[in-house]
Amino acid sequence: MGRVDKGLKCSVESCKEDALRSLSYDKVSNIFKLIKKHRRAYLCRRHYKEWKKATKSNRELERLRFS
């Protein structure tokens, strides 16, 4: 059972929703202003969807680079 399952809140400033996913702090800090610097950033459903849209092209290039 991880931190997300225990009911951790979203790490984005001014968001009080429950977290759905956890990602590397460095990957998320470029897109959102986060509350605290930890190893992981915890995102709710809405912010995870925004992060996916904002980084779609970069993630595709990374996948192609390693294949």
N, C-alpha and C positions, 0 to 999 in steps of 0.2 A: 504494500500500500504506500503510494507516494504522497508527496505534499499536495498535489492537485486533488487527489481523492479525499484528503482530509479537510478540504474546504478553504484553501488559500485564496485570497482575493487577487484581482488583476494588479499587475505592477505599474500600469500606466497611471500617471498623475491624474487625479480627479475622476477615477473610475472605481466603483465600489462593487462591481459584479464578480461572481465566482470565476476562478481561473479554469480554463479548459485545457490549455497546453503550456508546456514550459520549453523555452528555447534559450540558446546561448545569449548572454547579456550583450555581447558585442554585436551580434546580428540584429538585435532589436533596437539597441540604443541609437542607431543611425536614423530610425524612422520615428520613434516616439520619445517623449520626455518621460523618463522613468522615475519612480519614487526614490529607490535606494540602489546602490551598486552591490549586487550579489553576483554569484557565478551564473545564476539562471534568472531569466525574466519570465514571469508568469502572465499569460494573456487570456482574456475572456474570448468568447466566440467572435464578437464584433471586431475587436482589435486584431485577433489572429487572421481574420478574413482581410482586413485592411493591410496587414503586413504581407500576406500572400500576394495580393494585387500589386503592392509597391515593389516587391522584389522578384516578381515572376521572371523577367528577362535575365536578371543576374543569376538566378538559380538554374535556369536552362543552360546558360553559358558554362556554369560550373559543371553540370552533368556532362555536357559534351566534351569538356576539357579532360575529364577523367575516363572517358570511355574509349 
